[in-house]
């Protein structure tokens, strides 16, 4: 019998070792399939011990807010391509669709981050304008009266001369 380094691993064993859900490990396996050393196909597929190191690297990259594209670039520099390309048209089409879907999801995530940043900038600008308005109003109303009135009441008092 070979040493424990030669033992093939299941997805469940890898997930347990990485302390990740199996579904997450499967996603990583599918997204970065070219770099995950495997033996067999389908349900009989097992993973070489080196797969654990590759999957750990992927998990750490994504956990550190790298995009899947950035992780793929880093993985390609760190680990050799270990999968042989499939020649079956059905699998190639499925892989192409999956890649397109993942690229779309990644683009949507990036767009959402940009929208969130724009909203934060807008909120900060609105808060600055409200502070400026408050200061402007306080200069135009007597102090005791200004302290009793809210912002809207102050504006009304100035506009209608109350």
Secondary structure, DSSP 8 states (H G I E B T S, - for coil): ---GGG--B-HHHHHHHHT--HHHHHHHHHHTGGGS-EESSGGG-EE-HHHHHHHHHHHHHHHTT--HHHHHHHHHHHS---S-----HHHHHHHHHHHHHHHHHHHHHHHHHHHHHHHHHHHHHHHHHHHHHHHHHHHHS-HHHHHHS-HHHHHHHHHHT-
